[in-house]
Amino acid sequence: MSMHSERTAAAPVDVVADTAKVAGPGDILALVTSTSPWSTAAVAGVALAARWGSNLTGCFVDPSTRMLRDADGDPTVLGLLMAPRIDDADAHAAFGELARHSGVHEATWAVSSTGVAQTLRHVGAWHDLAVIERDMVDASGLLDILGEAILGSQLPCLILPPHWSGEPSFEHVVIGCNGSIESIRAIHAALPFLQMAKQVTLIDGDVRSAHDADGRLPHFDPFIYLLRHHVTARPRYIRASSDLAGDILLKEARNAQVDLLVMGAYGHSPMRERVFGGATRRVLEEAHIPVLMQH
């Protein structure tokens, strides 16, 4: 993996008046799939970094290695057999110019010659948010490759749907919360988005564990938590299975002109392989809007 860093000069950038009060992620990682034109992850990552004054890393994952699974072999050996990758110096300069033009103060360019999961687990270790295009891997690898990346990194991931060309303003946000650790982490990670939103809908399908129910653990109230962070959410309460919960979230996103869906990324490990839960799998496969997921 190669990496270059530079400090770019600040340039004017239009932001909403009160966004300066919002503490955003300090370090944003964008997994870039193309440099000419810039892929949607690069564009969205730059816009968010400019809005929050974040440090930004653009990481190009070599197309020939994106579909690698962790068990596919030593990436350093495979890297020696690959054709030369994109011109690192030119891409570095171009990314710096893109960042400068948008008002990003700190921009870093990196190139990875291993799989998406390994890249996100390693580079994501010093970042607070990853911006990822859902179709950076083939549909056949959506769950076991991109899914493993999301679950394995435990990093908040903003997943962009194919052909998404919207502005990352995210004025109407829907939160799916079922009381699980993953959904609570997702709400916490999404606070910078929620504090900028004009409308927040909280779909609360709280399923309390035995320890919660008998009072051994404090109960998390998402509505009160959001109020403490100056976010007033419109609550909706549902009781549904995991599979139906995914359908409900997708339907809400379609009907209400939602810009962002926030939810936990749930997984389990049969026979040593991590597998997405029903609602997470359904949303990841079919969402037509960006989704912020956190394991």
Solvent accessible surface area in square Angstrom, and as a share of the most:
residue,aa,sasa,rsa
1,M,104,0.46
2,S,29,0.19
3,M,82,0.37
4,H,72,0.32
5,S,83,0.54
6,E,47,0.21
7,R,184,0.67
8,T,6,0.03
9,A,72,0.56
10,A,65,0.50
11,A,34,0.27
12,P,134,0.84
13,V,66,0.38
14,D,145,0.75
15,V,71,0.41
16,V,94,0.54
17,A,103,0.80
18,D,79,0.41
19,T,3,0.02
20,A,94,0.73
21,K,177,0.75
22,V,20,0.12
23,A,86,0.67
24,G,23,0.22
25,P,18,0.11
26,G,38,0.37
27,D,40,0.21
28,I,0,0.00
29,L,0,0.00
30,A,0,0.00
31,L,0,0.00
32,V,0,0.00
33,T,26,0.15
34,S,41,0.26
35,T,37,0.22
36,S,104,0.67
37,P,113,0.71
38,W,51,0.18
39,S,12,0.08
40,T,44,0.26
41,A,0,0.00
42,A,0,0.00
43,V,79,0.45
44,A,1,0.01
45,G,0,0.00
46,V,4,0.03
47,A,31,0.24
48,L,0,0.00
49,A,0,0.00
50,A,11,0.09
51,R,53,0.19
52,W,29,0.10
53,G,53,0.51
54,S,4,0.03
55,N,64,0.33
56,L,4,0.02
57,T,8,0.05
58,G,0,0.00
59,C,0,0.00
60,F,7,0.03
61,V,0,0.00
62,D,9,0.05
63,P,79,0.50
64,S,78,0.50
65,T,2,0.01
66,R,26,0.10
67,M,59,0.26
68,L,32,0.16
69,R,104,0.38
70,D,64,0.33
71,A,101,0.78
72,D,68,0.35
73,G,43,0.41
74,D,75,0.39
75,P,33,0.21
76,T,97,0.56
77,V,82,0.47
78,L,55,0.27
79,G,24,0.24
80,L,151,0.75
81,L,142,0.71
82,M,48,0.21
83,A,82,0.63
84,P,133,0.84
85,R,97,0.35
86,I,58,0.29
87,D,83,0.43
88,D,28,0.14
89,A,67,0.52
90,D,93,0.48
91,A,7,0.05
92,H,37,0.17
93,A,63,0.49
94,A,44,0.34
95,F,1,0.01
96,G,1,0.01
97,E,91,0.41
98,L,39,0.20
99,A,0,0.00
100,R,81,0.30
101,H,143,0.64
102,S,28,0.18
103,G,5,0.05
104,V,1,0.01
105,H,80,0.36
106,E,50,0.22
107,A,2,0.02
108,T,22,0.13
109,W,1,0.00
110,A,0,0.00
111,V,0,0.00
112,S,0,0.00
113,S,20,0.13
114,T,18,0.11
115,G,1,0.01
116,V,0,0.00
117,A,5,0.04
118,Q,43,0.19
119,T,0,0.00
120,L,0,0.00
121,R,94,0.34
122,H,107,0.48
123,V,0,0.00
124,G,6,0.06
125,A,84,0.65
126,W,116,0.41
127,H,14,0.06
128,D,68,0.35
129,L,5,0.03
130,A,0,0.00
131,V,0,0.00
132,I,0,0.00
133,E,13,0.06
134,R,33,0.12
135,D,79,0.41
136,M,10,0.05
137,V,7,0.04
138,D,91,0.47
139,A,96,0.75
140,S,94,0.61
141,G,0,0.00
142,L,18,0.09
143,L,57,0.29
144,D,66,0.34
145,I,3,0.01
146,L,0,0.00
147,G,1,0.01
148,E,36,0.16
149,A,0,0.00
150,I,0,0.00
151,L,2,0.01
152,G,16,0.15
153,S,25,0.16
154,Q,100,0.45
155,L,11,0.06
156,P,19,0.12
157,C,0,0.00
158,L,0,0.00
159,I,5,0.03
160,L,0,0.00
161,P,9,0.06
162,P,44,0.28
163,H,177,0.79
164,W,39,0.14
165,S,106,0.68
166,G,37,0.36
167,E,139,0.62
168,P,6,0.04
169,S,43,0.28
170,F,2,0.01
171,E,77,0.34
172,H,17,0.08
173,V,0,0.00
174,V,0,0.00
175,I,1,0.00
176,G,8,0.08
177,C,4,0.03
178,N,50,0.25
179,G,20,0.19
180,S,28,0.18
181,I,107,0.54
182,E,36,0.16
183,S,0,0.00
184,I,42,0.22
185,R,103,0.38
186,A,1,0.00
187,I,0,0.00
188,H,114,0.51
189,A,25,0.19
190,A,0,0.00
191,L,16,0.08
192,P,14,0.09
193,F,2,0.01
194,L,2,0.01
195,Q,59,0.26
196,M,30,0.14
197,A,19,0.14
198,K,164,0.69
199,Q,79,0.35
200,V,7,0.04
201,T,0,0.00
202,L,1,0.00
203,I,3,0.02
204,D,14,0.07
205,G,12,0.12
206,D,24,0.13
207,V,102,0.59
208,R,109,0.40
209,S,56,0.36
210,A,80,0.62
211,H,88,0.40
212,D,25,0.13
213,A,74,0.57
214,D,82,0.42
215,G,60,0.58
216,R,165,0.60
217,L,97,0.48
218,P,123,0.78
219,H,89,0.40
220,F,46,0.19
221,D,61,0.32
222,P,6,0.04
223,F,57,0.24
224,I,73,0.37
225,Y,42,0.16
226,L,0,0.00
227,L,74,0.37
228,R,180,0.66
229,H,58,0.26
230,H,167,0.75
231,V,5,0.03
232,T,106,0.62
233,A,5,0.04
234,R,110,0.40
235,P,54,0.34
236,R,85,0.31
237,Y,144,0.55
238,I,31,0.16
239,R,173,0.63
240,A,41,0.31
241,S,64,0.41
242,S,60,0.39
243,D,83,0.43
244,L,102,0.51
245,A,23,0.18
246,G,0,0.00
247,D,49,0.25
248,I,49,0.25
249,L,11,0.05
250,L,4,0.02
251,K,118,0.50
252,E,16,0.07
253,A,3,0.02
254,R,139,0.51
255,N,105,0.54
256,A,30,0.23
257,Q,160,0.71
258,V,7,0.04
259,D,52,0.27
260,L,0,0.00
261,L,1,0.00
262,V,0,0.00
263,M,3,0.01
264,G,0,0.00
265,A,0,0.00
266,Y,42,0.16
267,G,29,0.28
268,H,103,0.46
269,S,73,0.47
270,P,55,0.34
271,M,177,0.79
272,R,237,0.86
273,E,121,0.54
274,R,98,0.36
275,V,58,0.33
276,F,6,0.03
277,G,14,0.14
278,G,13,0.12
279,A,7,0.05
280,T,0,0.00
281,R,82,0.30
282,R,96,0.35
283,V,0,0.00
284,L,3,0.01
285,E,78,0.35
286,E,86,0.39
287,A,2,0.02
288,H,94,0.42
289,I,15,0.08
290,P,1,0.01
291,V,4,0.02
292,L,0,0.00
293,M,0,0.00
294,Q,13,0.06
295,H,28,0.12
